[in-house]
Amino acid sequence: MHPWHDLPPGDNPPTLLRVVVEVPRGDTTKYELDREYGVLAVNRILTPPVPYPAHYGFVPRTLDEDGDPLDALVVMQNPVVPLAVLRARPIGVVKLEDRGQIDDKLICVHVDDPSCVGFHTFGDLPGHDQERFKWFFEVYQDQLQRDVRVAHIGGRQEAEASVRRGLERYAAAFPDRPEPRPR
């Protein structure tokens, strides 16, 4: 099974998604899905240690402008392991500008975590959490030694629009991929 191609993107995309975790919250090792083989590979070690502020992964059967699956960070209180699949609801999107190209990072909440019930848009997160996401992307991207900046942070509607575009790009890029079997 290939987690990018063989899992459905969610129960009701763009509002209810599946996110495959690559990097657990608090980790400083950047794992990334090997798109050919469907396994996780160590991409880099973040130095100085910059821990991920939420569980970081991707939405299956989506494609962002950068050619990768659509990235997503999922806020929840419990730890998880790499390749765990989470049910998530997008509440915002961080739009990074990288060499003139926009790279979307969805901000989601875990739908089964009672501590996330009141979060419906990025602005609902506590102020310190909002600042932590902004800081993470500013500092994290500095390590790539490229001209990357946070261009914009949008709310739930922008996040859902990003998911719709990601689903459309994937369908256009992989027209012969069969739909995943329903459970």
Buried (B, 14 or more C-beta within 10 A) or exposed (E): EBBBBBBBBBEEBBBBBBBBBBBBBEBBBBBBBEEEEBEBEEBEEBEEEBBBBBBBBBBBBBBBBBEBBBBBBBBBEEEBEBBBBBBBBBBBBBBBBBEEEBBBBBBBBBBEBEEBEEBBBBEBBEEEBBEBBBEBBEEBBEBEEEEBEBEEBBBBEBBBBBBEBBBEBBEEEEEEBEEBEEE
